Amino acid sequence: MFFEMSKLASKSAKRRIPTNASRTTKSVHQSPSTKDTKVLIETPDQVFAEYVTHAAAAGTGRRIHHLFAGRLVAKGGQIKLLRESMNVLAAVQALNPKGATGLPPPPAEIFSVPSDYVS
């Protein structure tokens, strides 16, 4: 998956930032769309956004709608810092055939936030 940060890219082209989401889910991968991305902070040198990815875990077939948060800091057109966070419990429920030990069995479709969540 790629998260585009055109405001912090060079003037000649958009910079595409790969995230770690593609390593945890291998099939039916879809990058976040504009409707699934909400920029919460935007300054000339940094941006913070939340974005939802939609994928199916290759090992279990479970669908996951996963909320990520990302902060990117740039200086002189170069990325100086990229941090992302995610709900690891939702990832465990999607990737592990038995879900997370001690929790109720996971459903076939997992949301890392309520389906009606709005940033």
Beta strands, then each sheet from edge to edge (+ up, - down):
strand 1: 2-4
strand 2: 16-18
strand 3: 27-30
strand 4: 37-42
strand 5: 46-56
strand 6: 63-75
strand 7: 78-86
strand 8: 109-111
sheet 1: 1+ 2-
sheet 2: 3+ 5- 4+
sheet 3: 3+ 5- 6+ 7-
sheet 4: 3+ 5- 6+ 8+
end
